[in-house]
Amino acid sequence: MKLHGNMSIKNNTLYIGGVSCIELAKKYSTPLYVYDENLIRSNCKEYKKYFRVKENGNKVAYAGKAFLPLYMCNIINEENLCLDVVSGGELYTAYKANFPMENILFHGNNKTIDEIKMGIELGVGRFVVDNFYELDIIEDLCKNKNITQEIYFRITPGIEAHTHDYIKTGQIDSKFGFALINGDLYEAIEKLSKYKNIKLVGLHAHIGSQIFDIEPFMDEVDIMMDLIKEIKEKFDIDLKEIDLGGGIGVYYTKEDKPNSIKEFCEAIINRVDKKCNKLGIKVPKLIIEPGRSIIANAGSTLYTIGSIKDIKDVRTYVSVDGGMTDNIRPSLYKAGYECSIVNKMKYEKVNNVTVAGKCCESGDILITHANVMEIESGDILIITSTGAYGYSMSSNYNKIPKSAVVMVRDGDDKLVCKRQSYEELLNLEII
C-alpha cells in the first residue's frame, strides 16, 4: 500500500498526520473517514503556484462535489481558492460557511428555478450556463431585480478522453453544455443580443474525470483558444476568461500513473501561451477546477473487520463494518483501491482476499483482490485514497447511518462531521 502525504509507520502501526489510526478507531469508532489536512492545503498551494494564480491572475476553483462539508469550505477559503458548486445544497453549504459568493462558479445541467434564484440573490460570481432553458430563467429573474449576471457558456468540445464511460463529459453525446458541432453555441450567443441582464464573460469545458493523458487537455486548450478568436470575429465579443474544468487523474492503485500537479499546470499554461501567440490573441485569464486531485489521496477510510469466510480453493471474503454506503465507487465504476491492516504494517503479506461490505447486495465489494498480512476479526483495515466521492456519495441504504469525518494535522485530530445516529436517520420520516 502506498503511503500518501503525512502517513508514517511507527512500531508496525500506521499514523496519519502524526495520529495513530488505532487510536482514531478507538476514539471515533468505525467506519471512519480520516483526512490529512496538511496534504489538502499543500495540494491547494501547489495548484496556485504552478497555475500562476499570483502572476497571471488565473484562478483555481475547487470542485466541491468531491467533498464539501463546512470545514472544507473554510480550508478552501483560507487557501484563497474559488469554489465550484453544482447544486443548491452545495451553494447553501458555502453560504453557511461564509464563503465569498463572488468566488463561486455555479454549475449544473438542470438547475431548478429555486436554485437559480438562490444563486442570484446570494450574488454568485459566475453562472456556468448549460442550456437555453437556464439562459431564459436567468434573464427573467435578473430583469425583475434590475441586475446583470455574469456567465460562462459551457460547451461540449467533442473530445473523447480515455476514462470510464460514466465520467466522460467532453464528447458531443453528453447531457452537459452547448455542442459545437450542431451550432448550439452560436445560437446561444446570438440570443444574447436580446438580453439586457446577462453578460457573457467566458467559456467553460470539462472533458471528463480521472484522466492520465495530458494530450486531451492540450486539444481542449486549442479548441477554446480558437473559439475566443472566432467569437470575436463573428460576434465582436471579447471573452476574457476561459475555464478548462478539471479531470486530472490521481493514484488509486499501482496501475495508475498520474501526472503531478506541476506537470499538469505547466503543460496547460505553456500550451495556452503558444496557441495564443500563434493566433495573435491576448492570453485570457484561465480557470481550472480540480476536485479529486486536491482531496482524493488526502482521505482514507478505517473499518473494523468482522466475519471472515474462507471458501476453499475459491476465495476468502473479509467483511468490514461499512461498504457501498460509504464508498459506492467500486460498485459504480469498478474503481480500484489499496488497503492494509493499520497495526500490522510491516508484516508479510501472505493472503489474497476479497474485502466485502455489510450491505445486503452481492455487488457490495470494496476490493476484489487484496494482498494482506495475517488477518483476524477485530483488526482495523484502512482503504486509502477515498477522500473524493466517498463521503459526498454516501447513502443510508439498508438504513445504515452515515460515518463520521475526522481531520488530522500535526498530531491533533478534529471531528468535522458527526456520525449519524439512528434517531437522526429517522429525522425526516413521519408516521
C-alpha positions as CSV (number, residue, x, y, z in Angstrom):
1,M,0.0,0.0,0.0
2,K,1.4,3.4,-1.0
3,L,1.8,5.9,1.8
4,H,0.4,9.4,0.9
5,G,1.1,12.8,2.3
6,N,1.8,12.7,6.0
7,M,1.4,9.0,6.6
8,S,4.1,7.2,8.5
9,I,4.7,3.8,10.2
10,K,5.8,3.6,13.9
11,N,6.1,0.2,15.6
12,N,4.2,-1.5,12.8
13,T,1.3,0.9,13.3
14,L,0.1,3.4,10.6
15,Y,-0.1,7.1,11.6
16,I,-1.7,9.9,9.6
17,G,-0.8,13.5,10.3
18,G,1.0,12.3,13.4
19,V,-2.1,10.5,14.8
20,S,-2.3,6.7,15.3
21,C,-5.0,5.1,13.2
22,I,-5.6,2.6,16.0
23,E,-6.3,5.5,18.4
24,L,-8.6,7.2,15.9
25,A,-10.7,4.0,15.5
26,K,-10.9,3.7,19.3
27,K,-11.9,7.3,19.8
28,Y,-14.4,7.7,16.9
29,S,-15.4,4.1,16.1
30,T,-15.6,2.8,12.5
31,P,-16.3,3.2,9.6
32,L,-14.4,6.5,9.8
33,Y,-13.2,8.9,7.1
34,V,-9.8,10.3,8.0
35,Y,-8.4,13.4,6.2
36,D,-4.8,14.6,6.1
37,E,-5.4,18.4,6.4
38,N,-1.8,19.4,5.6
39,L,-1.9,17.4,2.4
40,I,-5.1,19.1,1.3
41,R,-3.6,22.5,2.0
42,S,-0.3,21.5,0.3
43,N,-2.2,20.5,-2.9
44,C,-4.1,23.8,-2.9
45,K,-0.8,25.7,-2.6
46,E,0.8,23.7,-5.5
47,Y,-2.1,24.5,-7.8
48,K,-1.9,28.2,-7.0
49,K,1.8,28.2,-7.6
50,Y,2.0,26.2,-10.8
51,F,-1.2,27.6,-12.4
52,R,0.3,31.1,-12.0
53,V,-2.6,32.5,-9.9
54,K,-0.5,35.4,-8.5
55,E,1.5,36.2,-11.6
56,N,-1.2,35.9,-14.3
57,G,-4.4,36.5,-12.4
58,N,-5.6,32.9,-13.1
59,K,-8.0,31.1,-10.7
60,V,-8.2,27.7,-9.2
61,A,-11.7,26.6,-8.3
62,Y,-12.1,23.6,-6.0
63,A,-14.8,21.2,-7.3
64,G,-17.0,20.9,-4.3
65,K,-18.8,17.8,-5.4
66,A,-15.7,15.8,-4.4
67,F,-16.1,16.6,-0.7
68,L,-17.7,19.7,0.8
69,P,-18.5,19.8,4.5
70,L,-18.5,23.3,6.1
71,Y,-14.9,22.7,7.3
72,M,-13.7,22.0,3.8
73,C,-15.3,25.3,2.7
74,N,-13.2,27.0,5.3
75,I,-10.0,25.4,4.1
76,I,-10.7,26.4,0.5
77,N,-11.4,29.9,1.6
78,E,-8.3,30.2,3.8
79,E,-6.2,28.8,0.9
80,N,-7.7,31.5,-1.4
81,L,-9.2,29.2,-3.9
82,C,-12.5,29.7,-5.7
83,L,-15.3,27.2,-5.4
84,D,-17.3,25.2,-8.0
85,V,-20.8,24.2,-6.8
86,V,-23.3,22.1,-8.7
87,S,-26.5,22.3,-6.5
88,G,-28.5,24.4,-4.2
89,G,-27.2,22.3,-1.3
90,E,-23.6,22.9,-2.1
91,L,-24.3,26.6,-2.6
92,Y,-26.1,26.8,0.8
93,T,-23.2,25.0,2.5
94,A,-20.8,27.6,1.1
95,Y,-23.2,30.4,2.2
96,K,-23.4,29.0,5.8
97,A,-19.6,28.7,5.9
98,N,-19.4,32.5,4.9
99,F,-17.6,31.6,1.7
100,P,-17.2,34.7,-0.5
101,M,-20.1,34.4,-3.0
102,E,-18.2,36.4,-5.7
103,N,-15.6,33.5,-5.8
104,I,-18.3,30.8,-6.6
105,L,-19.0,29.3,-10.0
106,F,-22.4,27.7,-10.2
107,H,-22.6,24.6,-12.4
108,G,-25.3,22.1,-13.3
109,N,-27.1,20.8,-16.3
110,N,-30.6,21.3,-14.8
111,K,-30.5,24.0,-12.1
112,T,-34.0,24.4,-10.7
113,I,-35.7,27.8,-10.7
114,D,-35.3,28.0,-6.9
115,E,-31.6,27.1,-7.2
116,I,-31.0,29.8,-9.9
117,K,-33.0,32.3,-7.8
118,M,-30.8,31.5,-4.7
119,G,-27.6,31.9,-6.7
120,I,-28.7,35.3,-8.0
121,E,-29.9,36.5,-4.6
122,L,-26.7,35.4,-2.9
123,G,-24.6,37.0,-5.6
124,V,-22.6,34.2,-7.0
125,G,-19.7,35.3,-9.2
126,R,-20.4,33.2,-12.3
127,F,-23.2,31.1,-13.6
128,V,-21.9,28.4,-15.9
129,V,-24.9,28.2,-18.2
130,D,-25.6,24.8,-19.6
131,N,-28.7,25.2,-21.9
132,F,-31.3,27.6,-23.4
133,Y,-33.8,26.8,-20.6
134,E,-31.4,28.1,-17.9
135,L,-30.4,31.1,-20.0
136,D,-34.0,32.3,-20.2
137,I,-34.6,31.8,-16.5
138,I,-31.5,33.8,-15.5
139,E,-32.6,36.7,-17.8
140,D,-36.1,36.8,-16.4
141,L,-35.0,36.7,-12.8
142,C,-32.3,39.3,-13.3
143,K,-34.6,41.6,-15.2
144,N,-37.1,41.6,-12.3
145,K,-34.3,42.6,-10.0
146,N,-32.7,45.0,-12.4
147,I,-29.3,43.4,-12.1
148,T,-26.8,42.0,-14.5
149,Q,-25.4,38.5,-14.1
150,E,-22.0,37.4,-15.5
151,I,-22.0,34.0,-17.1
152,Y,-19.9,31.4,-18.9
153,F,-21.3,29.2,-21.6
154,R,-20.5,25.5,-21.0
155,I,-19.6,23.8,-24.2
156,T,-19.1,20.2,-25.3
157,P,-15.9,20.3,-27.3
158,G,-16.2,16.9,-28.8
159,I,-13.1,15.4,-27.1
160,E,-13.2,11.7,-26.2
161,A,-11.0,11.4,-23.1
162,H,-9.6,8.0,-22.1
163,T,-11.6,7.3,-18.9
164,H,-14.6,5.5,-17.7
165,D,-17.7,6.0,-19.8
166,Y,-19.7,7.3,-16.9
167,I,-17.3,10.1,-16.3
168,K,-16.7,11.2,-19.9
169,T,-18.3,14.7,-20.4
170,G,-16.5,16.3,-23.3
171,Q,-17.9,14.3,-26.2
172,I,-20.9,15.5,-28.2
173,D,-23.2,12.8,-26.8
174,S,-23.4,14.3,-23.3
175,K,-26.1,15.8,-21.2
176,F,-23.8,18.8,-20.5
177,G,-23.4,22.0,-22.3
178,F,-23.9,23.6,-25.7
179,A,-22.5,21.5,-28.6
180,L,-20.1,23.0,-31.1
181,I,-20.8,20.6,-34.0
182,N,-24.5,21.4,-34.3
183,G,-24.3,25.1,-33.9
184,D,-25.9,25.4,-30.4
185,L,-23.2,27.6,-29.0
186,Y,-23.5,30.1,-31.8
187,E,-27.3,30.2,-31.5
188,A,-26.9,30.9,-27.7
189,I,-24.5,33.7,-28.4
190,E,-26.9,35.2,-30.9
191,K,-29.7,35.1,-28.3
192,L,-27.6,37.3,-26.0
193,S,-28.3,40.4,-28.2
194,K,-31.9,40.3,-27.0
195,Y,-30.9,40.0,-23.3
196,K,-30.1,43.1,-21.3
197,N,-29.4,41.4,-17.9
198,I,-26.8,38.8,-18.9
199,K,-23.1,39.4,-19.7
200,L,-21.1,36.6,-21.3
201,V,-17.5,36.8,-20.0
202,G,-16.1,33.4,-20.7
203,L,-16.5,29.8,-21.8
204,H,-16.2,26.6,-19.8
205,A,-15.5,23.0,-20.8
206,H,-14.9,19.8,-18.9
207,I,-13.8,16.7,-20.8
208,G,-14.1,14.1,-18.0
209,S,-12.5,12.8,-14.8
210,Q,-9.6,10.6,-13.8
211,I,-7.7,11.3,-17.0
212,F,-4.0,10.4,-17.1
213,D,-3.1,11.5,-20.6
214,I,-2.3,15.2,-20.9
215,E,-3.0,15.3,-24.7
216,P,-6.8,15.6,-24.4
217,F,-6.3,18.8,-22.3
218,M,-4.0,20.2,-25.0
219,D,-6.7,19.5,-27.5
220,E,-9.2,21.3,-25.2
221,V,-6.9,24.3,-25.0
222,D,-6.6,24.6,-28.8
223,I,-10.4,24.4,-29.2
224,M,-11.1,27.0,-26.6
225,M,-8.5,29.5,-27.9
226,D,-9.8,29.1,-31.4
227,L,-13.2,29.9,-30.1
228,I,-12.1,33.1,-28.5
229,K,-10.8,34.3,-31.8
230,E,-13.8,33.1,-33.8
231,I,-16.3,34.7,-31.4
232,K,-14.5,38.0,-31.5
233,E,-14.5,38.0,-35.3
234,K,-18.1,36.7,-35.7
235,F,-19.9,38.4,-32.8
236,D,-17.5,41.2,-31.7
237,I,-17.4,39.8,-28.2
238,D,-14.2,39.8,-26.2
239,L,-14.1,36.8,-23.9
240,K,-11.5,37.4,-21.2
241,E,-12.0,34.2,-19.1
242,I,-11.6,30.5,-20.1
243,D,-12.5,27.7,-17.7
244,L,-10.9,24.4,-18.6
245,G,-12.6,22.3,-16.0
246,G,-10.9,19.6,-14.0
247,G,-10.3,15.9,-14.5
248,I,-6.6,15.2,-13.7
249,G,-6.2,11.6,-12.7
250,V,-4.9,10.5,-9.3
251,Y,-3.2,7.4,-7.8
252,Y,-5.5,4.7,-6.5
253,T,-3.5,1.5,-7.3
254,K,-0.1,0.7,-8.7
255,E,-1.6,0.6,-12.2
256,D,-2.2,4.3,-12.1
257,K,0.5,6.7,-13.4
258,P,-0.8,10.2,-12.8
259,N,0.9,13.4,-13.7
260,S,2.0,15.7,-11.0
261,I,0.1,19.0,-10.3
262,K,3.2,20.8,-11.6
263,E,3.3,18.8,-14.9
264,F,-0.4,19.3,-15.5
265,C,-0.5,23.0,-14.8
266,E,2.7,23.8,-16.7
267,A,1.5,21.9,-19.7
268,I,-1.7,23.9,-19.9
269,I,0.0,27.2,-19.3
270,N,2.6,26.6,-22.0
271,R,0.1,25.4,-24.5
272,V,-2.2,28.4,-24.0
273,D,0.8,30.8,-24.4
274,K,1.9,29.0,-27.6
275,K,-1.6,28.8,-29.1
276,C,-2.5,32.5,-28.3
277,N,0.8,33.6,-29.8
278,K,0.1,31.6,-33.0
279,L,-3.5,33.1,-33.2
280,G,-2.4,36.6,-32.4
281,I,-4.8,37.0,-29.5
282,K,-4.4,38.1,-25.9
283,V,-3.9,35.3,-23.3
284,P,-7.2,35.1,-21.3
285,K,-7.5,34.6,-17.6
286,L,-7.6,30.8,-17.0
287,I,-9.6,28.9,-14.6
288,I,-9.3,25.2,-13.6
289,E,-11.5,23.2,-11.4
290,P,-9.6,20.4,-9.6
291,G,-11.5,18.3,-7.0
292,R,-10.3,14.8,-6.9
293,S,-6.7,15.7,-7.3
294,I,-6.8,18.0,-4.3
295,I,-8.7,15.7,-1.9
296,A,-8.6,12.0,-3.0
297,N,-5.2,11.0,-1.7
298,A,-5.7,13.0,1.4
299,G,-8.6,10.8,2.6
300,S,-8.7,7.3,3.9
301,T,-11.4,5.1,5.4
302,L,-10.9,2.9,8.5
303,Y,-13.0,-0.2,9.0
304,T,-13.3,-2.9,11.6
305,I,-13.1,-6.4,10.2
306,G,-15.9,-8.7,11.2
307,S,-16.7,-12.1,9.6
308,I,-14.1,-13.9,7.6
309,K,-15.4,-16.6,5.2
310,D,-12.8,-18.9,3.6
311,I,-14.2,-20.8,0.6
312,K,-11.6,-23.5,0.0
313,D,-10.0,-23.2,-3.5
314,V,-12.3,-20.3,-4.4
315,R,-11.7,-17.1,-2.3
316,T,-11.7,-15.6,1.2
317,Y,-14.2,-13.0,2.0
318,V,-13.2,-10.5,4.6
319,S,-16.2,-8.4,5.7
320,V,-16.0,-4.9,7.1
321,D,-18.5,-2.7,9.0
322,G,-19.0,-0.4,6.0
323,G,-19.2,-0.8,2.3
324,M,-21.1,0.6,-0.6
325,T,-22.9,3.1,1.7
326,D,-19.7,4.9,2.5
327,N,-17.9,4.2,-0.9
328,I,-20.1,3.5,-3.9
329,R,-17.3,3.9,-6.4
330,P,-16.2,0.2,-6.6
331,S,-19.8,-0.9,-7.3
332,L,-20.5,2.1,-9.7
333,Y,-17.2,2.3,-11.6
334,K,-15.4,-0.9,-10.6
335,A,-12.9,1.5,-9.0
336,G,-9.7,0.0,-7.6
337,Y,-8.2,0.8,-4.2
338,E,-5.3,-0.3,-1.9
339,C,-5.6,-1.5,1.7
340,S,-3.7,-2.7,4.7
341,I,-4.1,-3.6,8.4
342,V,-3.1,-0.5,10.4
343,N,-1.4,-2.3,13.3
344,K,0.4,-4.8,11.1
345,M,2.0,-2.5,8.5
346,K,5.4,-4.3,8.4
347,Y,4.0,-7.8,8.4
348,E,4.5,-10.0,5.4
349,K,1.5,-10.0,3.0
350,V,0.5,-13.7,2.8
351,N,-3.2,-13.7,1.9
352,N,-5.2,-12.7,-1.1
353,V,-8.7,-11.8,0.0
354,T,-11.8,-10.0,-1.2
355,V,-12.9,-7.1,1.0
356,A,-16.7,-7.2,1.2
357,G,-19.1,-4.6,2.7
358,K,-22.0,-5.4,5.0
359,C,-24.9,-4.3,2.7
360,C,-27.4,-6.9,1.5
361,E,-26.1,-6.8,-2.0
362,S,-23.8,-9.3,-3.8
363,G,-22.2,-6.3,-5.5
364,D,-21.1,-4.7,-2.2
365,I,-17.4,-5.5,-2.8
366,L,-14.8,-2.8,-1.9
367,I,-11.7,-4.6,-3.2
368,T,-11.9,-7.9,-5.2
369,H,-8.2,-8.9,-4.9
370,A,-6.3,-7.5,-1.9
371,N,-3.0,-8.8,-0.7
372,V,-2.9,-8.5,3.0
373,M,-1.0,-9.8,6.0
374,E,-2.4,-12.3,8.5
375,I,-5.8,-11.1,9.3
376,E,-8.4,-11.7,12.0
377,S,-11.7,-10.4,13.2
378,G,-11.4,-7.1,15.1
379,D,-8.4,-5.9,13.1
380,I,-8.6,-2.3,11.7
381,L,-8.4,-2.2,7.9
382,I,-7.6,1.0,6.0
383,I,-8.5,1.7,2.4
384,T,-6.6,4.7,1.1
385,S,-7.4,7.4,-1.4
386,T,-11.1,7.6,-0.5
387,G,-11.1,11.3,0.0
388,A,-13.0,12.1,-3.2
389,Y,-16.6,10.9,-3.7
390,G,-16.6,8.7,-0.6
391,Y,-18.4,10.9,1.9
392,S,-20.1,13.0,-0.7
393,M,-21.7,10.0,-2.4
394,S,-22.5,8.1,0.8
395,S,-26.0,6.9,1.4
396,N,-28.4,5.4,4.0
397,Y,-29.0,2.2,2.0
398,N,-30.1,-0.6,4.3
399,K,-30.8,2.1,6.9
400,I,-27.1,2.4,7.7
401,P,-26.1,5.7,9.3
402,K,-23.5,7.9,7.7
403,S,-20.0,7.7,9.0
404,A,-18.0,10.4,10.9
405,V,-15.3,12.5,9.3
406,V,-12.1,13.5,11.1
407,M,-9.3,15.9,10.1
408,V,-5.8,15.2,11.4
409,R,-3.0,17.7,11.4
410,D,0.3,17.9,13.3
411,G,-0.6,15.3,15.9
412,D,-4.1,16.6,16.5
413,D,-7.5,15.3,15.4
414,K,-10.7,17.2,14.9
415,L,-14.2,15.9,14.3
416,V,-15.7,17.8,11.3
417,C,-18.8,15.6,10.6
418,K,-20.5,13.7,13.3
419,R,-21.6,10.1,13.0
420,Q,-25.2,9.9,12.2
421,S,-27.3,8.3,14.9
422,Y,-30.4,6.1,14.4
423,E,-32.6,8.9,15.7
424,E,-31.1,11.3,13.2
425,L,-31.5,8.7,10.5
426,L,-35.3,9.0,11.1
427,N,-35.5,12.7,11.5
428,L,-37.3,13.4,8.2
429,E,-39.8,10.5,8.5
430,I,-43.4,10.9,9.6
431,I,-45.8,8.3,10.9
